[in-house]
Each structure stands twice: as C-alpha cells, then as structure tokens.
Amino acid sequence: MSYRPLNIGIIGFGYWGQIFYSKIVAIPYFQVLTICDRNPKNLSILTKQSITKTTNPTEVLLDSKVELVLIMTQVASHFELIKRALEKGKNVLVTKPFVLRTSEATSLIQLANTMGCKLFLDHTYLFSAPWIAIQKQLRQIEPLLVYDSIRTQFGKFQMGSNVLWELLYHDLYIISSIPVGATPISISALGGAHRSVGTLDVASIKIKYASGLDAFFHVSMVSAQKQRKITMTSKSNIIEWDDLKQTQRVLTYRATQTKCPESGRSLDKLEEPIELLLNENDAIQSELEHCYECLRRSCKPKNNVLDSLRVTRLLELVEESIANNGKELYYDEADLG
C-alpha cells in the first residue's frame, strides 16, 4: 500500500517536541518541513538541511504545505497557538493538557468544526500496550466498582499549571475511555499549595460515576518517589497497573469466597495473580500513525478533544471543590456549552 506523505510543522522543540520529532523521522510517510522554538539552542541540534528552523511560530502557520501542526509548548500558550493554526486551516496535534478553561476548549472545538480541521490531543496512554490489554480485560469482567490511582513525583510545573493539570489529567482521560463508559456525577477534593504560593502541589480527589464506580485519586508533586499505579476493582476481579515496573506491569487477580470449616463464615480470598500479556509497541509512534489514518481516511480519532473538554470541566470542579474545603460539587454535561 502506498502512503501519501503528511507534511508536518512543529511548534515547541524542547523535551517533548524532540521526542516526537525522533518518532516522526522514523515514519517514512511523515515529512517535517518547519520547526519552531523560541530558544535557538534547541534548534541547533537539527542537522537536516531540508527543515526550516525558526523562532517565530507564524512561519510554521504560514507554510502552505504544512498539513498537521504539532504544538508541544507549555499549556499557557495552547489556546492562542491552536486558534491561530485552525484559522489557517491546519490540523493540530497538541500535547496535554489541552487548555486550562472549558470556555477555551469549547471555542476551539467549534472553530475546528467550522474550518473542517482535525484536532487531536496527545494522550499516549490510550495507545500504550498496558492500556490496550486492560481495555480488553475490562470488556470481559463485571463493571468496575473502584478505580484507585496514585501519581506522585517531585518537580516543577508548567507555567499556569498545577498538580491537577500535570498529573490528575492523565487519570481523568484514561477513565473516560473505559469501555463501559463512565459518566461523572459528583466531585469532592482536598489539596494544598506548599512549595509555591497559590500553586496546588498535592491533592486527594473522589469522583462518583453514574455506573456506580467510585474513583479515588492521589496526586503529589512534593514526593521523593515517582509512582504511577492504578488499581481497578470489580465484584470478583482486580486489575493492578504499575506503569513504572519493568516486568509484570499489569496483574489480574480473581477474588473467590470459601467457607470456614469451623465457623461456616464466608471468607474472601485472592487467587494467585496472572500477568497480562502485552503486545509491546511504541505508543507515540502508534499515536502518530493513528493521526495519519484519521487525516487520510477520515476515521474517528481515539485521542479526540471532546473527551478532553469533559476532563477540563472536571478539573475546574476539582479546583472549585478544593477552594471550598472539599465541598461536593455536581457535574452537568450542559455546562460544556
């Protein structure tokens, strides 16, 4: 099968932009035309003479040959850059978080529809081998009752961001792609700012879902240990995903009941864990190839921004709940606009 090359421009060539670039050049039907970064030192590592290097994002947006713009900048700049790209008729793949306000997300989605452009959110978890295997497993067991996640690390924030937008964002996007579906009902959260005034760096959140699922999240940017662990529990099954482990990243447990011979009472017991077999892949490359398929064959994106719109609204409610000392707030789809 022949593939028509997809011409790409990149805005933001720091850590994440350089990772994406390394994946793009490995795909023969992707062609990078222009790369922009405000720091000339970042551009100095580029050796390909065919690529235009610039510190001005306008040069990327005015390149009539560019079909897909990758926006790999800090979240505070996303809205304006995405808006300008869409106004020029460009398709956009933007790193997460999408934007910081529901009103901005709604505006950009409407603009993309008006311009006939595709708007993708970079969410590599959706294309990772563990999550693909877990989704298959979730279709075979009872509905989830509990989703329990711990994400911790130590580090600095993007401009205008906080621990919710840095870490909680991942879980909310993952839970939105659970096969059975998860419609939120209410949110309550507690958190605080400790290392920098006004910037949340630790939080604990509970979200209730219409399916009966209760989701618990602990996120921290003041921990010495980096953790990425999710436990999903149904009536008789437990799935444990530790994304930092080199082996046995996803384990499944079966819960059974036995009767105590002496008392006759029922006792809960976990069987030995079974490791889920993973078809290892390069998640970023899979995501890029998916974007290509959507652009060339008009398929529906897995990494669509409609889910991100809902996630953005949930994050706003989490911030509001924390500001009101853990007050339970209710999610309403009508608020999405």
DRENDO-1510 file (C-alpha; in Angstrom, 1 decimal, always signed):
<recs>
REC; n; res; u; v; w
REC; 1; MET; +0.0; +0.0; +0.0 .
REC; 2; SER; +1.4; +3.4; -0.9 .
REC; 3; TYR; +1.2; +6.3; +1.5 .
REC; 4; ARG; +0.9; +9.9; +0.6 .
REC; 5; PRO; +3.4; +11.9; +2.7 .
REC; 6; LEU; +2.0; +14.0; +5.5 .
REC; 7; ASN; +3.7; +17.4; +5.9 .
REC; 8; ILE; +4.3; +18.4; +9.4 .
REC; 9; GLY; +5.3; +21.6; +11.3 .
REC; 10; ILE; +6.4; +21.5; +15.0 .
REC; 11; ILE; +6.0; +24.4; +17.4 .
REC; 12; GLY; +7.9; +23.8; +20.6 .
REC; 13; PHE; +11.2; +21.8; +20.3 .
REC; 14; GLY; +12.0; +21.2; +24.0 .
REC; 15; TYR; +11.9; +17.9; +25.7 .
REC; 16; TRP; +8.6; +16.6; +24.4 .
REC; 17; GLY; +8.9; +18.2; +20.9 .
REC; 18; GLN; +12.3; +16.5; +20.4 .
REC; 19; ILE; +10.9; +13.1; +21.5 .
REC; 20; PHE; +8.0; +13.4; +19.0 .
REC; 21; TYR; +10.5; +14.5; +16.3 .
REC; 22; SER; +12.6; +11.4; +16.8 .
REC; 23; LYS; +9.5; +9.2; +16.3 .
REC; 24; ILE; +8.3; +11.2; +13.3 .
REC; 25; VAL; +11.5; +10.8; +11.3 .
REC; 26; ALA; +11.3; +7.0; +11.8 .
REC; 27; ILE; +7.9; +7.0; +9.9 .
REC; 28; PRO; +8.7; +7.1; +6.1 .
REC; 29; TYR; +5.4; +8.8; +5.1 .
REC; 30; PHE; +5.9; +11.7; +7.6 .
REC; 31; GLN; +7.8; +14.8; +6.4 .
REC; 32; VAL; +8.8; +17.6; +8.8 .
REC; 33; LEU; +9.0; +20.9; +6.9 .
REC; 34; THR; +9.3; +23.5; +9.7 .
REC; 35; ILE; +10.3; +23.5; +13.4 .
REC; 36; CYS; +9.9; +26.5; +15.7 .
REC; 37; ASP; +11.3; +27.1; +19.2 .
REC; 38; ARG; +11.9; +30.4; +21.0 .
REC; 39; ASN; +15.3; +29.0; +22.2 .
REC; 40; PRO; +17.8; +28.8; +19.3 .
REC; 41; LYS; +19.9; +26.3; +21.3 .
REC; 42; ASN; +17.1; +23.8; +21.0 .
REC; 43; LEU; +17.1; +24.2; +17.2 .
REC; 44; SER; +20.9; +23.8; +17.0 .
REC; 45; ILE; +20.7; +20.0; +17.3 .
REC; 46; LEU; +18.8; +19.8; +14.0 .
REC; 47; THR; +21.1; +18.7; +11.2 .
REC; 48; LYS; +18.6; +18.2; +8.3 .
REC; 49; GLN; +19.1; +21.0; +5.8 .
REC; 50; SER; +15.6; +20.4; +4.4 .
REC; 51; ILE; +13.9; +21.5; +7.6 .
REC; 52; THR; +13.2; +25.2; +8.1 .
REC; 53; LYS; +14.2; +26.4; +11.6 .
REC; 54; THR; +12.6; +29.4; +13.2 .
REC; 55; THR; +11.9; +31.1; +16.5 .
REC; 56; ASN; +8.7; +32.6; +15.1 .
REC; 57; PRO; +5.6; +30.3; +15.2 .
REC; 58; THR; +4.0; +32.4; +12.5 .
REC; 59; GLU; +6.4; +30.9; +10.0 .
REC; 60; VAL; +5.1; +27.4; +10.7 .
REC; 61; LEU; +1.5; +28.6; +10.4 .
REC; 62; LEU; +2.1; +30.5; +7.2 .
REC; 63; ASP; +3.7; +27.5; +5.5 .
REC; 64; SER; +1.0; +26.5; +3.0 .
REC; 65; LYS; +2.5; +23.0; +2.6 .
REC; 66; VAL; +2.1; +22.1; +6.3 .
REC; 67; GLU; -0.9; +19.9; +6.9 .
REC; 68; LEU; -0.5; +19.0; +10.6 .
REC; 69; VAL; +0.9; +21.3; +13.3 .
REC; 70; LEU; +2.3; +19.7; +16.4 .
REC; 71; ILE; +2.0; +22.1; +19.4 .
REC; 72; MET; +4.5; +20.9; +22.0 .
REC; 73; THR; +4.6; +24.1; +24.1 .
REC; 74; GLN; +3.6; +24.9; +27.7 .
REC; 75; VAL; -0.2; +24.8; +28.3 .
REC; 76; ALA; -0.5; +28.6; +28.9 .
REC; 77; SER; +0.3; +29.2; +25.2 .
REC; 78; HIS; -2.0; +26.4; +23.8 .
REC; 79; PHE; -5.2; +28.3; +23.3 .
REC; 80; GLU; -3.7; +31.1; +21.2 .
REC; 81; LEU; -1.5; +28.8; +19.1 .
REC; 82; ILE; -4.2; +26.3; +18.4 .
REC; 83; LYS; -6.6; +29.1; +17.5 .
REC; 84; ARG; -4.2; +30.6; +15.0 .
REC; 85; ALA; -3.4; +27.2; +13.5 .
REC; 86; LEU; -7.0; +26.3; +13.0 .
REC; 87; GLU; -7.7; +29.7; +11.5 .
REC; 88; LYS; -5.0; +28.9; +8.9 .
REC; 89; GLY; -6.8; +25.6; +8.1 .
REC; 90; LYS; -4.2; +23.4; +9.8 .
REC; 91; ASN; -4.9; +20.2; +11.6 .
REC; 92; VAL; -3.5; +20.2; +15.1 .
REC; 93; LEU; -2.0; +17.6; +17.5 .
REC; 94; VAL; -1.4; +19.3; +20.9 .
REC; 95; THR; +0.3; +18.0; +23.9 .
REC; 96; LYS; -1.7; +17.6; +27.1 .
REC; 97; PRO; -3.2; +19.4; +28.9 .
REC; 98; PHE; -5.4; +20.7; +26.1 .
REC; 99; VAL; -6.3; +24.1; +27.5 .
REC; 100; LEU; -7.0; +25.5; +31.0 .
REC; 101; ARG; -10.6; +26.5; +30.7 .
REC; 102; THR; -13.8; +24.8; +29.4 .
REC; 103; SER; -14.7; +28.0; +27.5 .
REC; 104; GLU; -11.4; +27.8; +25.6 .
REC; 105; ALA; -11.9; +24.1; +24.8 .
REC; 106; THR; -15.4; +24.7; +23.6 .
REC; 107; SER; -14.3; +27.6; +21.4 .
REC; 108; LEU; -11.5; +25.6; +19.8 .
REC; 109; ILE; -13.7; +22.6; +19.1 .
REC; 110; GLN; -16.3; +24.8; +17.4 .
REC; 111; LEU; -13.6; +26.5; +15.4 .
REC; 112; ALA; -12.1; +23.2; +14.3 .
REC; 113; ASN; -15.6; +22.0; +13.1 .
REC; 114; THR; -16.1; +25.3; +11.2 .
REC; 115; MET; -12.8; +25.1; +9.5 .
REC; 116; GLY; -13.1; +21.3; +8.7 .
REC; 117; CYS; -9.9; +20.6; +10.6 .
REC; 118; LYS; -9.0; +17.6; +12.9 .
REC; 119; LEU; -7.9; +18.5; +16.4 .
REC; 120; PHE; -6.0; +15.7; +18.3 .
REC; 121; LEU; -4.9; +15.6; +21.9 .
REC; 122; ASP; -1.6; +13.8; +22.6 .
REC; 123; HIS; -2.6; +11.1; +25.0 .
REC; 124; THR; -0.1; +8.3; +24.6 .
REC; 125; TYR; -1.6; +6.2; +27.4 .
REC; 126; LEU; -4.5; +5.4; +25.0 .
REC; 127; PHE; -2.1; +3.8; +22.6 .
REC; 128; SER; +0.1; +2.0; +25.2 .
REC; 129; ALA; +0.3; -1.8; +25.3 .
REC; 130; PRO; -0.8; -1.9; +29.0 .
REC; 131; TRP; -4.0; +0.1; +28.5 .
REC; 132; ILE; -4.9; -1.7; +25.3 .
REC; 133; ALA; -4.6; -5.0; +27.2 .
REC; 134; ILE; -6.6; -3.6; +30.2 .
REC; 135; GLN; -9.4; -2.4; +27.9 .
REC; 136; LYS; -9.8; -5.9; +26.5 .
REC; 137; GLN; -9.8; -7.3; +30.1 .
REC; 138; LEU; -12.4; -4.8; +31.2 .
REC; 139; ARG; -14.8; -6.0; +28.5 .
REC; 140; GLN; -14.7; -9.5; +30.0 .
REC; 141; ILE; -15.4; -8.7; +33.6 .
REC; 142; GLU; -18.1; -7.1; +35.7 .
REC; 143; PRO; -18.5; -3.3; +35.8 .
REC; 144; LEU; -15.8; -1.6; +37.9 .
REC; 145; LEU; -16.7; -0.6; +41.4 .
REC; 146; VAL; -13.5; +1.2; +42.4 .
REC; 147; TYR; -10.7; +3.0; +40.5 .
REC; 148; ASP; -7.8; +3.9; +42.8 .
REC; 149; SER; -4.8; +5.8; +41.4 .
REC; 150; ILE; -1.6; +7.2; +42.9 .
REC; 151; ARG; +0.6; +9.5; +40.9 .
REC; 152; THR; +3.5; +11.2; +42.7 .
REC; 153; GLN; +6.8; +12.8; +41.8 .
REC; 154; PHE; +9.0; +15.8; +42.6 .
REC; 155; GLY; +9.3; +18.6; +40.1 .
REC; 156; LYS; +8.4; +21.9; +38.7 .
REC; 157; PHE; +5.2; +22.9; +36.9 .
REC; 158; GLN; +4.4; +24.3; +33.5 .
REC; 159; MET; +3.5; +28.0; +33.5 .
REC; 160; GLY; -0.1; +28.5; +34.7 .
REC; 161; SER; -0.4; +24.8; +35.7 .
REC; 162; ASN; -0.6; +22.9; +39.0 .
REC; 163; VAL; -0.6; +19.2; +40.2 .
REC; 164; LEU; -4.1; +18.6; +38.9 .
REC; 165; TRP; -3.2; +19.6; +35.3 .
REC; 166; GLU; +0.2; +17.9; +35.5 .
REC; 167; LEU; -0.9; +14.5; +37.0 .
REC; 168; LEU; -4.7; +14.1; +37.6 .
REC; 169; TYR; -5.3; +14.9; +33.9 .
REC; 170; HIS; -3.9; +11.5; +32.9 .
REC; 171; ASP; -6.3; +9.5; +35.0 .
REC; 172; LEU; -9.3; +11.5; +34.1 .
REC; 173; TYR; -8.6; +10.9; +30.4 .
REC; 174; ILE; -7.9; +7.2; +31.0 .
REC; 175; ILE; -11.1; +6.7; +33.0 .
REC; 176; SER; -13.1; +8.5; +30.2 .
REC; 177; SER; -12.0; +5.7; +27.8 .
REC; 178; ILE; -13.2; +2.8; +30.0 .
REC; 179; PRO; -15.1; +0.6; +27.5 .
REC; 180; VAL; -18.4; +0.5; +29.5 .
REC; 181; GLY; -18.3; +4.3; +29.8 .
REC; 182; ALA; -18.1; +6.5; +32.9 .
REC; 183; THR; -20.3; +9.5; +33.3 .
REC; 184; PRO; -19.4; +11.6; +36.3 .
REC; 185; ILE; -22.0; +12.6; +38.9 .
REC; 186; SER; -20.1; +14.5; +41.6 .
REC; 187; ILE; -16.7; +15.6; +42.7 .
REC; 188; SER; -15.1; +16.3; +46.1 .
REC; 189; ALA; -11.4; +17.2; +46.7 .
REC; 190; LEU; -8.9; +18.4; +49.2 .
REC; 191; GLY; -5.5; +19.8; +48.4 .
REC; 192; GLY; -3.0; +22.5; +49.2 .
REC; 193; ALA; -0.1; +24.7; +48.0 .
REC; 194; HIS; +3.1; +24.2; +49.9 .
REC; 195; ARG; +6.3; +24.9; +47.9 .
REC; 196; SER; +4.9; +27.8; +45.9 .
REC; 197; VAL; +2.2; +30.2; +47.0 .
REC; 198; GLY; -1.1; +29.7; +45.1 .
REC; 199; THR; +0.1; +26.6; +43.2 .
REC; 200; LEU; -1.5; +23.3; +44.2 .
REC; 201; ASP; +1.1; +20.6; +44.6 .
REC; 202; VAL; -0.8; +17.8; +46.4 .
REC; 203; ALA; -4.5; +16.7; +46.3 .
REC; 204; SER; -6.8; +13.9; +47.0 .
REC; 205; ILE; -9.9; +13.6; +44.9 .
REC; 206; LYS; -13.1; +11.4; +44.8 .
REC; 207; ILE; -15.4; +11.3; +41.8 .
REC; 208; LYS; -18.7; +9.4; +41.8 .
REC; 209; TYR; -19.9; +8.0; +38.4 .
REC; 210; ALA; -23.4; +7.0; +37.2 .
REC; 211; SER; -22.4; +3.4; +36.7 .
REC; 212; GLY; -21.7; +3.0; +40.5 .
REC; 213; LEU; -18.0; +3.4; +40.1 .
REC; 214; ASP; -16.2; +5.4; +42.8 .
REC; 215; ALA; -12.8; +6.8; +41.7 .
REC; 216; PHE; -10.1; +7.9; +44.1 .
REC; 217; PHE; -7.0; +9.8; +43.1 .
REC; 218; HIS; -4.0; +10.9; +45.0 .
REC; 219; VAL; -1.6; +13.3; +43.1 .
REC; 220; SER; +1.5; +14.9; +44.5 .
REC; 221; MET; +4.4; +16.9; +43.2 .
REC; 222; VAL; +6.1; +17.0; +46.6 .
REC; 223; SER; +7.1; +13.3; +46.8 .
REC; 224; ALA; +10.6; +11.9; +46.7 .
REC; 225; GLN; +9.2; +8.8; +45.0 .
REC; 226; LYS; +7.8; +8.7; +41.5 .
REC; 227; GLN; +4.7; +6.5; +41.4 .
REC; 228; ARG; +2.3; +5.6; +38.6 .
REC; 229; LYS; +0.0; +2.9; +40.0 .
REC; 230; ILE; -3.7; +2.2; +39.2 .
REC; 231; THR; -5.9; -0.4; +40.8 .
REC; 232; MET; -9.3; -1.2; +39.3 .
REC; 233; THR; -11.7; -3.4; +41.2 .
REC; 234; SER; -15.0; -5.1; +40.2 .
REC; 235; LYS; -17.0; -7.6; +42.2 .
REC; 236; SER; -14.7; -10.5; +41.7 .
REC; 237; ASN; -11.7; -9.1; +39.8 .
REC; 238; ILE; -8.8; -6.8; +40.5 .
REC; 239; ILE; -6.5; -5.3; +37.8 .
REC; 240; GLU; -3.3; -3.7; +39.0 .
REC; 241; TRP; -1.3; -1.5; +36.6 .
REC; 242; ASP; +2.1; -0.3; +37.8 .
REC; 243; ASP; +3.5; +1.6; +34.8 .
REC; 244; LEU; +7.0; +2.1; +36.2 .
REC; 245; LYS; +7.7; -1.7; +36.6 .
REC; 246; GLN; +10.0; -3.3; +34.0 .
REC; 247; THR; +8.1; -6.6; +34.3 .
REC; 248; GLN; +4.6; -7.6; +35.4 .
REC; 249; ARG; +3.3; -4.2; +34.7 .
REC; 250; VAL; -0.3; -5.4; +34.6 .
REC; 251; LEU; -1.5; -8.1; +37.0 .
REC; 252; THR; -5.0; -9.5; +37.4 .
REC; 253; TYR; -6.4; -11.1; +40.5 .
REC; 254; ARG; -9.6; -13.3; +40.9 .
REC; 255; ALA; -11.5; -12.9; +44.2 .
REC; 256; THR; -13.3; -16.0; +45.4 .
REC; 257; GLN; -15.2; -17.0; +48.5 .
REC; 258; THR; -14.7; -20.1; +50.7 .
REC; 259; LYS; -16.4; -21.2; +53.8 .
REC; 260; CYS; -14.5; -21.6; +57.1 .
REC; 261; PRO; -14.9; -25.2; +58.2 .
REC; 262; GLU; -15.2; -24.3; +61.9 .
REC; 263; SER; -17.5; -21.3; +61.8 .
REC; 264; GLY; -19.2; -21.7; +58.4 .
REC; 265; ARG; -18.5; -18.0; +57.7 .
REC; 266; SER; -17.6; -16.9; +54.1 .
REC; 267; LEU; -14.0; -15.8; +53.7 .
REC; 268; ASP; -12.7; -13.7; +50.8 .
REC; 269; LYS; -9.6; -15.0; +49.1 .
REC; 270; LEU; -7.5; -13.7; +46.2 .
REC; 271; GLU; -6.1; -16.3; +43.8 .
REC; 272; GLU; -2.6; -16.0; +42.6 .
REC; 273; PRO; -2.1; -13.1; +40.2 .
REC; 274; ILE; -1.9; -13.6; +36.4 .
REC; 275; GLU; +0.3; -11.3; +34.3 .
REC; 276; LEU; -1.5; -9.8; +31.3 .
REC; 277; LEU; +0.4; -10.5; +28.1 .
REC; 278; LEU; +1.3; -7.2; +26.4 .
REC; 279; ASN; +1.9; -6.7; +22.7 .
REC; 280; GLU; +4.7; -4.2; +23.3 .
REC; 281; ASN; +4.6; -1.2; +21.0 .
REC; 282; ASP; +5.9; +2.4; +20.7 .
REC; 283; ALA; +2.9; +4.3; +22.0 .
REC; 284; ILE; +3.9; +7.6; +20.5 .
REC; 285; GLN; +4.6; +6.1; +17.1 .
REC; 286; SER; +1.2; +4.3; +17.2 .
REC; 287; GLU; -0.5; +7.6; +18.1 .
REC; 288; LEU; +1.2; +9.4; +15.2 .
REC; 289; GLU; +0.2; +6.6; +12.8 .
REC; 290; HIS; -3.4; +6.8; +14.1 .
REC; 291; CYS; -3.4; +10.5; +13.4 .
REC; 292; TYR; -2.3; +9.8; +9.8 .
REC; 293; GLU; -5.1; +7.3; +9.3 .
REC; 294; CYS; -7.7; +9.8; +10.6 .
REC; 295; LEU; -6.4; +12.5; +8.3 .
REC; 296; ARG; -6.1; +10.3; +5.2 .
REC; 297; ARG; -9.1; +8.0; +5.7 .
REC; 298; SER; -11.4; +10.2; +7.8 .
REC; 299; CYS; -11.7; +7.8; +10.8 .
REC; 300; LYS; -12.8; +9.0; +14.2 .
REC; 301; PRO; -9.8; +9.8; +16.5 .
REC; 302; LYS; -9.3; +7.9; +19.7 .
REC; 303; ASN; -7.4; +10.9; +21.0 .
REC; 304; ASN; -10.2; +13.3; +20.4 .
REC; 305; VAL; -10.6; +16.6; +22.2 .
REC; 306; LEU; -14.3; +16.0; +23.1 .
REC; 307; ASP; -13.1; +13.8; +26.0 .
REC; 308; SER; -10.6; +16.5; +26.9 .
REC; 309; LEU; -13.5; +19.0; +27.1 .
REC; 310; ARG; -15.1; +16.9; +29.8 .
REC; 311; VAL; -11.8; +16.4; +31.5 .
REC; 312; THR; -11.2; +20.2; +31.5 .
REC; 313; ARG; -14.6; +20.7; +33.2 .
REC; 314; LEU; -13.9; +18.1; +35.8 .
REC; 315; LEU; -10.6; +19.7; +36.6 .
REC; 316; GLU; -12.4; +23.1; +37.1 .
REC; 317; LEU; -14.8; +21.4; +39.5 .
REC; 318; VAL; -11.9; +19.8; +41.4 .
REC; 319; GLU; -10.2; +23.2; +41.8 .
REC; 320; GLU; -13.5; +24.7; +43.0 .
REC; 321; SER; -14.1; +21.9; +45.5 .
REC; 322; ILE; -10.6; +22.4; +46.9 .
REC; 323; ALA; -11.2; +26.1; +47.2 .
REC; 324; ASN; -14.3; +25.3; +49.2 .
REC; 325; ASN; -12.7; +22.9; +51.6 .
REC; 326; GLY; -13.8; +19.7; +49.9 .
REC; 327; LYS; -17.4; +20.7; +49.1 .
REC; 328; GLU; -19.2; +18.1; +47.0 .
REC; 329; LEU; -20.0; +19.6; +43.5 .
REC; 330; TYR; -22.1; +18.1; +40.8 .
REC; 331; TYR; -21.1; +17.6; +37.2 .
REC; 332; ASP; -23.6; +18.7; +34.5 .
REC; 333; GLU; -22.9; +17.9; +30.8 .
REC; 334; ALA; -24.9; +21.1; +30.0 .
REC; 335; ASP; -22.0; +23.2; +31.4 .
REC; 336; LEU; -19.8; +22.1; +28.4 .
REC; 337; GLY; -21.6; +24.5; +26.1 .
</recs>
